[in-house]
Amino acid sequence: MVSTHFTPNTAYFNPLGRVWEFLAGALVAIFIPYIKLNKKTASIISFLGIFILFSIGIAFPSDWNFPGYVALFPVVSAAFIIISGNESEKRTLVNRLLSNRYLVMLGAMSFTIYLWHWPILVFFQHYYETTNLGVVKGMTIVVLGVLLAIITTWLIEKPFRKIPKSRVWISYIAGFSFFIPSVTLGLGAKYYIENLHDVKVDFKRSAFEGDEISIQDDASNLNYWYVTAISNDLGETMDRDNGCATVITESKISSCDFGDTSSGNVVALVGGSHIGQWEPFFSSLGNEYGFKVVSIIKNSCSLGYEIVEGNDTCKLWNENIVDYLSDLSPDLVITNSTRSNRPRENRLVVGNPVEFVPSGHVEKWKEISALGIPVMGIRDNPWFESDPSYCVWKNRHEASLCARPIEEVLLSVNPADAYVGEIPLFISIDFTELICVEGLCPAYFDERLMWSDTHHLTRNYLEYITPSLKASLEHQTSIFQVFNNYGESN
């Protein structure tokens, strides 16, 4: 459930997340001889199974993540259809329909169709450089998948099925011969895309120094490889390979050092990925002002707040975080101050508010302030309904179409400001003017994509606006002026 909510694509292909579906089929096979139904009950169950199956296929909401609990619908409908057709003497209308020779033939090729449709779909998406293919191209993919399935079934599958058991080694040799080049080609393509095309684009300007950004439409300079690689454009603390951030399944506290690592002054970046995204900016600031940035990040968690309901690892992490900070004794703790509205349901908050300050945040601020450590809270950034970078790619001459209205994700006034003065040593920081403007939160600015996914700012964008971020920060607080480039605190 947790993996499906935050990384549905990964969960879809994760065998551990899908194994229960196969177990459900095994249970049906085990218990079906003991299930006795009269014809009326069998008819009801068969119609119910068909109804659920078609309903979920036609009326499946786009904001429902699959698999997860949603997978119950097709699994249960399949079980109903199988159970209802167990006894041939009580065959229902649905059973007779599904027994049609052509449907049976199509069903026998269903897995082959499934195997063909995916590479065809990916090819179309890359060829047309868009994920929004439309009805005509979508139907073309379906037809091609069926035709290729028919061809491979008759030319490959059926001949191999006729191989006698005494010569079964032929099947293994053939399978191995196809497997090796296919895996090699796939891994090679993956390496090529992720490493050789890693966020490459020519930028005309080196740094932005304005007070606020602007809404822009012309994104015609975009490089397609830059768009496809943008999900990797995060700071070092968010890089999965260096182990800086604690993963969702663990509760241990992990940290990494950035900025001026030789300095005796320490600034702790504490919370989830929404504060971890700011590491490149504060690392740059640390090198300039002379302080060490210690990133203490846990994915899908936040300081004092469970982003995922029932996440025990987040609870354990938060139970130990204040003691950890007490031992570290940083000069400043930087964390998020608010949570903005997600496009999907926010299961933890009644009413799904536009923006709020979690009570857990406030409790931790008080505990850390009691240690004599100042706390700087950065206002949360917006969430998008779908990938904003691909949206810009599809609308390169009207990039403003990809902007999200600010009123959907943020309040008119930063709600964290109410705690300034109420909590000793609490500082409220708001960079909204460099993320949203004119009532919109854009996805593109000055030839740069702003978002690595639906809710994290790119490292490239943060590096570009660093002078503006620094000016905004110095306007809102003077706390960094106590540091100097010699690692001493005034």
N, C-alpha and C positions, 0 to 999 in steps of 0.2 A: 504493500500500500504506500509506504513512504517513498520507495524508489519510483513507483508509477506517478506519484504526485509531482515530483521534482524533475525526474529524468524519464519521461514516458518512452522515449525512443530506446534508451538502454534497457529499460524494464521489459519492453516488447520482445527483445532478442535474448533475454536472460533466462536460461533453462531453469534456474532455481525459482524464478518468479512465475514460471508457466507449468511447472511439474504437477501442480495440483489438478490441472485440466486433464492431463493424461491419467492421473490417479482416479479422477471421476469416471473416466471411460472404463478403467479396469474394474471399478466397483460395480458399474452397470453390468459388465460382462459376468462378474461373479454372482450377482444376485438375481439376474434376469430369469434364470430357470425357476426361481421360487416366487416370482411375481405373477399372479393370476388375475386377469382383468376380464370383465364381461365386455361385450362388443360396444355397449353404450359408453362405458368409461374409457375404453380404448379410443373411441372416436373423439371424445372430448379432449383427451390428452394429446392426440395427434394434431387436432386443429389448434390447440393451445400452443403446441410446439412450433407449428408452422407460423402462427400469428406472431409469436415472440421473435422468431428468427427474422421474419420480414420487417417487423416493426423496428427492431434494433438496426437493421440494415438501411432502412429508409429514413427513420426519424432520429437517428443517432446524433445527439447534439455535438457540435464541433468542439465545445469546451469540456467534454467528458474525456478524461485520460484513459487510454486503453493500454494494457490490460487492467489489473486491479479488480475491484468488485464488479465493474461493468462486464467483465468476461463471464460472469455468472449467467448472464442472459443467453448467449449462444450455447454455452455448455449445457444449461438446463433444458433448452429447447431441443438440442440434439438428443439428450437423454430421453425426453418425452417421446420423440419420434421413434427412437429405437425400441423403447419399451412397448409402445402401442402396436408395433408391427411384429412382436415376438411370436404370436400364435397365428399361423397362416389361415386357420379356419375362421378367425375373427378379423379378417382384413377389413380395414376401414377405407373410406374414399381416398384419404390422404395416402394410405399405404399403396393402394392400387395406382394412384397417380405417380408416386415416386418409383413404382416398379416398372414404369414405361421403359422399354429397351433403350431408347435414345438417352433418357435421363440417367439410366444405369451406366451406359457407356461413357457419358460425360462425367459422372461421378467417379468412375474408375480412373479417369484421367485428371481428377481434380488436383491432386498433389503436383502432377507435372505442370498443370496450368499455373499453379501457385509458384512453382520454381521459375517458370519462364517470365511471369508478369513483372517480377521485381527488377531484373536487369533491363528489361524493355522500358519500364517506368523511369529508372535512373538515367538511361540513355536519352530519353525524350527530354527530361528535365535539364540535362546538361546541354543537349543540342539546341534547345530553344531558350536556354539560360533563364528558366523560370520554373517555379514549383506550381504555378497556377496554369494548368494545361487546358482546362475547359472540357466541355462535353465531347466535342468531335475528337480531339486528341485522346481523351480518356477512353472512348469507345474503340478507337483505333488500337490502343494498347490491349484492350480486352480481346479484340478479334485476332490480333497477332499472337497473343498468348495462347489462345485456343488452337489456332492453326499450327503453331510450332509444337504444341503439346500433341496434337494428332500425328504430326510427322514423326516426332521422336518416339511416340508410343509404337507406331507401326514399324519404323525402321531400326529402332534400338531396343526398346523395352521388350517387345514381344519376341524377337529373335533370341534375346538373352534368356528369356523365360523357358525357351525350348531346349536350352543346353542341358544335357543329362547330368545327374548328380555326380556321376563318375568323372565329369570334366568341369566341375564347378570352379576349378582354379582359373579357367578362362575369364570368368566374371571378375575375379579378384584382380587379375592382371590388367584387364580393361579399366576397371574402376580406379586402380592405382595410377594407370597411365593418364587418365583424365584429371585425377585429383592433384597431382604434383604441379602441372603447368597452371591449373586454375588457381591454386593457392598462391603460387609464385607471382602470377599476374596480379592477383588481388592485393597481396601485401606490397608489391612493387608500386601499384597505383596509389595505395594509401600513403606510402612513404613519400611518393612524388608530390601528392597534393598537400600533405601536412608539412613537409620540410622544404621542398624547392619552391613552393608558391606561398611562402609564409608572409602574409600581409605586405605585399609589394605595390606601391603606388608612388607616383611622383607628386610631391607637394610643393606648391609655389611659395608658401609662406612658412617661416620657421617657428613663429610664436604669435599667439593672439594676446593683445594687451588691452582689449576693450573692457567696458564695465558690464556689458551684457551681450549675448549672442543675438542672432537674427534668424528669421525664417527665410530659407532659400529653396528655390525650385530646381535650379540647374545642377544636376549631378551627373552630367554626361561624361565627365572625366573618369568615372569609376572603372576600375579594373575588376573583371569577374573573379579572378583568383583572390583578390583582396577581399571580396565579399564572402567567398567560400571559406577563407581562412580566418575570418574575423572572430570566430568563437575562441581562437587561441590567443587573441590579443588582450591578455590580462597581465597584471603585475606578477613579480616573482613569487610573492607569498601565496598567490592563487594558482601557481603552476602545479599541476598534479604530480609532476615528476620529482619535485624537490622536497616533498613531505613537510612543508611548512604548516599547512592547515590540517587540523584534525578532521578526519572524514566522518561522515554521518553515522557510521556504525561503531565509532569508538568514543570513549569519554576522556582519554588521557589529554593532558594539556601540552600542546606542542608550540614551539616558538622558533622564530628566525630573526636574525639581526640584519638591519639595513642602515642606510644613512652613514653617519660618521661612527663606525663601529668601535673606534678607539676612544670615543668620548666617555666621560664619566656621567654625563647628563643622559637620562633615559626617558623616552616617550613611548608609552605602550599603546599599541593599536589593538583594541580588544573587542571581540564580538564575532558576527557572522561574515559571510562573503560581501555583504553590502558595506561593511567598513573595511574589509580586506581590499576592496577595489581601489581604495584611496592610497594604498601603499606607495605607488610610484611618486605621487605628489609629495607625501610627507618624507619619503626617502630623499628626494631632491632638496626639500627644506632642511632636512637633517644635515646634509652635506654643506649647506650654506650657513646655517646657524651654529652648527657644531653640536649636534646631539645624535644619539643612537636611537633608532626606531626598532622596537621589539614588537614584532607582529605575533599576536596570540589569537588565532582565528580558529573557529570551529564551523564547518560548513553546515548549512540548514539549522543553525542555532543562532542565538543572539545573547547579549549580556542580560541575564535575568528573564529571558523570554523564550518560550518554546515556539518556534516557527511551525514545527510539525507536532500535532497533538499526540501525547503519549510517547514522546521521544525520550526514553529513559537516559540515553547517553547525554542528551542536552542537560537534563536535570543534574546528573552527576558532575558534568563539566562545570555547571554554574555553582554547584555546592562547594567546589574547591577553588574557584577562580579568585575570590577575594583573599583567601590565605596565600595563594600564589602571588598575587599583586603585593601583598604585605611583605613577603619575602623579597620580591624584586625591588620594591620601594622606588617606583618610577617618579619622575618629577611631574608627569602629566599622563592621564589616561584619556585616550580618544576613542569614542564609540558612537553608535547611532543613537539619536534622540527620539526618533519617531518611526512608525511603520506606515507606509502608504498602501493604498488599496490595490490588491491584486486583481487581475482580470477574472480569475476564477474565484470560486467561493472561498471566503476566509472562515474556516471552520472554527476558529478559536474566539471569534468576536461576534456577539449578537448584533445583528443589524448591518454588518459589513460596512463600517464607517469609512469615509473617504480617507481619513488620516487620523492616527491616534498615538498617544504616548502609552505604551504598555506599563502596567503597574510594576511589573518585574524590573523594567529599566529603572524606575524611580527608586525602588528598594536598593538596587545595587549602587546607584549613584550615592545614596545616603551612606551606605556601608563604606564605600571607597573614600568619600569625603571625610568620614569619621577618622580615617587613617591619616588625614592631613594631605591627601593627594587630590589636586584639582582634577575635575572631570570635564572634558569638552565633548558635547553632544552634537553630532552632525545630522542635520535633517535628512530623512530618507529620500531616495530618488524614485521616480515613477516606474510603474510596470506597464508593459505593452501587451496588447491582446495576442499578437503574433510577432514573428521575427521582424523587427523594424529594418534591419539591413537588407534582407531580401525584398522587403517592400520598396525600399529606395531603388534597388536594382531594377525592379519591375516598373518603377515610375521615375525613371532618371530625368525626365523633363518636368515632373511635377512632384518633387520630393516632399513638398509640404503636405501631400496627401497622407504621408506616413506619420505625421505628428499626432500626438494624443492630446486631447483637451485637458488642460491643467486642472479644471474643476473636478475631473473624474478621479484624480489621484492625490491632490493636495488641497488643503484648506486655504482660505485667503490669508490667514495668519498662522505662522508657525506655532503649533500648540505647545512646543517645548519651551517657548519663551516664558510661559507662566511659572516655570520652576526656577528661573533666574532670581536670586535673592532668597527664595524659599529654601533652597538647598545650598548650604555653604560650599563655596568653591566650584559651583556648577556654571559652565559657560555654554551658551547656546549659539551654534554656528549654522548659517543657512547659505548654501551656494546655489540656490534655485535660479538666480538670475543668469547663471552660466550653464544651466541645463534646460530651463524653460523660459519662454518670452512671448509676449503678445497673446497670452492665454493659451499657448500651445507648448508642448514638449516635443521638439523635433527629433529626427533620427539622423540628421545630416547637417553638417555645418563646415563651411570653408574647405570643401573637398575631402572631408573626413567623415567616416561613419562613427557615430557616437556610442553605439551599443554593441557589445559582443554577443548578447542574447536579448531576451525580453526584459532584463532588469539589471544588467551590469554595464557600467561605463567601460569603454575601451582604454587600454593603456595609452595608445596613440593620441586619443582625444585629450586625456588628462595631461599628457606631456605638452601638447600643443597649447592648452589654456593655462599652463602652470603660472606664467606671470600674472594673469588675471586672477587666478585662485589665490596667489600670494598677496596681491593687493587687497582683495576682498577680505582675506583672513586678517591682515594687519589692520584693516578698517574696523573689523568687528571685535578684535581682542589684541592686547599688547603682550600677552603672556609669553610669546616666543622671543621677545626682546630681552628676556632674562638670560638667554643663552648667547654665547659667542663662539667664534671659531676655534677657541683654544680649549674647548671641553670644560670650561668653568662656568659656574652658575653665580649670577649676581644677586 
